[in-house]
Amino acid sequence: MSEYLLEPYRYDDLPDPPPGSFRVAEVLPGRNEDPVSYLLRSTDLSNPLEYEALSYAWVDLNDRATVICEGKRVEVTRSLYGALAQLRYQDRSRLLYADALCINQPNVAERGYQVRQMRKIYGKARVVLSWPGPGTQDRQEAIAIESIHKVSTFLCQRLGVSISDLRSMSNIYQDLILTNRAALLDFRDTDIFTYVTGDGNSSWIPQWNKPMLFRNPFRFGRALPWRPAGETTPVWNIDKNLNIISLTGYFVDSVKYVEPYNEHVFCNTMLDSKEGQGILAQSWQRILKTVEESQSHSPLSTSTLTPAATSFSFGLDEKTDPADESYLRPSFVAYFKLVLDKETFSKYVPLELAERSESANGSTFGKPAWDFKYPESSFFITRNEFIGCAVSMIRHGNIIYVALGSTYPFILRPDGDEFLLRGYTYMNEERASLAAAKTALSFESYELNSTTGSSSTYHLD
């Protein structure tokens, strides 16, 4: 029997009421080339079955494989398939939790709830298994695991605890890492500050206790083809007594126009309902009005819509090239045609650009946003008309700052003679990088002192 000929599996609803309920997969025994088969069992956080949770590398989401659930077909990533085939026992079943198996992904309501309680699900597991991927000739997966062990051992030695002690701590990050300032011991570039959320008690301490999906709405996307700091290395110093970090870099520009938005608005499912379409239309009308105010005319020019398209498209998915204007601009315009009424579309989009984008697929712009509580983000335009998106709420007058050794510029919020680090920003096109380079050549470097309190100070070298 070929698993490819089987009917697709259809999930039963979880027990009602849903709070605390979830599924675990009973992976059936198998060996070698046997198909991966499993059963789904419902359980509850208040008294769960004894299970192990699986954390696995996503790798190529388009590389799919088939597993069998209760005699029906389920499509999963090749990475997950490899993990299940490797981890199943040969002589008995094994209870595992893996989101792709245990959550009815097409059910938006269920998926949203299950994702929100996922931390508890992993916390209740007997053990969490990590699957970095199949073995390679250069042993990259072994190096990854060994590195995790080395970092864990080093931190525990530095902080005077054992790994077994960590299980008794309710908040490891707060109780151990942040309290002892062990978060920043050394770093090769300042991209470490892309883990700053801009909303915590600490201005510059990375929020590693928050999953990337929650703290970083720009989680997807290929590497940028330009670097505003060039091939520089960071210059930094930490004063542990004063809880101050000094970073050398330079200012690029300041924010003049800003419009907040939430990444969830751009998820694919928003176009599936009248309510979602209405929310989308209102959000885009606010953003476009802000752009119009900065340009003092409409329709908007191609030179304006292009950087807007690349800025909002950043993080679209893991394959999108943030510099491919020939793809991003027409897709962006076609997307507008789906979400805006004819009058609004004609007001903001030049006729020539609309005609050139007729063959583009607007549905490709919608981001693969899930039902998380995303942080509030910001669309902005600077005094020199650079366009970008920031990972936090920012304000008029905030500073675009490039630290040496950074891939992205950072947002600084002035507060008298002090600054608060508000996270990083994506700014479109190489023009911003060239401006940063000119600034670096024209002025002395700035030294930014960011405190771990509610504000931070800076001074010139």
TANORWO-V921995 format. One line per field, one symbol per residue. phi: phi as a letter, one per 40 degrees, with the letter a starting at -180 (. if undefined). psi: psi as a letter, one per 40 degrees, with the letter a starting at -180 (. if undefined). burial: b if it has 16 or more other C-alpha atoms within 10 Angstrom, else e. A space follows every 50 residues. Layout:
phi = ???
psi = ???
burial = ???
//
This chain:
phi = .ccccccccbccccdbccdgcabbcccccaafccdcbabbbcaaccaccc abcbbbccfccccbabbbbfgbcbcbccccdcccccccccbacacbbbdc ccbcdcccccdcccccbcccccccccabcbbchccbccfccccccccccc cccccccccgbbccccccccadcccbccccfccbbaacaccdcccccgbc cbcbcdcccbddcccbcbcchccccbbccgccbcbaabccccfbbbbcaa cbabcbbabcabdccccdccccbccccccccccccccccccccccgaacc ccccccccccccccgdacbcccbccccccccccccdccbbcdcccccbbd ddccccbcccbccccdccccccccccbacabcccgcbabbcacbbdgcbc bbcdgbcbcbbbbcagcbbbcbgbbbbcfcdcccccccccccbcccbcbb ccccaabaacd
psi = hheeeiiiihiiiiihidheiiiihghiiiibeiihiiihhiaiddgiih iiihhihdbheehiihihhfeihhhiidddddddddeiideiihhihhdd dehgdegdddddddddeddddddeidihhhheiiiidefddddddddddd ddddddddefiidddddehdgddddcdddefedgdiidieedeeehdeea dhdehigeehidddegefdiiiiieihdeafiiihiihhddefhhhhhai idiihdiihiihdddeidedeeidddddddddddddddddddddefiiii idedddddddddehedaeehheegddddddddddddddeiidddddddhi dddddeedeihdeedhifhafigiihihhihidefihiiieihiiheihh hhiheidiiihhhigbeiihheaiihhiieddddddddddddiiiihhhh ieaeiiiiii.
burial = eebeeeeeeeeeebeeeeebbbbbbbbbbbeeeebbbbbbeebbbeebbe bbbbbbeeeeeeeeebbbbeebbbbbbbbbbbbbbebbeeeebbbbbbbe bbbbbeeeebbbbbbebeeebbebbeebbebbbeeeeeeebeeeeeeeee eeeebbeeeeeeeeeeeeeeeebeebbbeeeebeeeeebbbebbbbbbbe ebbbbbbeeeeebebbbbebbbebebbbbeeebbbbebeeeeebbbbbbb bbbbbbbbbbbbbbbbbbbbbeeeebbebbbebbbebbebbbeeeeebbb eeeebbbbbbbbbbbbbeebbbbebebbbbbbbbbbbbbbeeebbeebbb eebbeebeebbbebbbbbbbbeebbbbbbbbbeebbbbbbbbbbbebbbb bbbbbbbbbbbbbbeeebbbbbbbbbbbbeebbbbbbebbeeeebbbbbb bbebbbbbeee
//
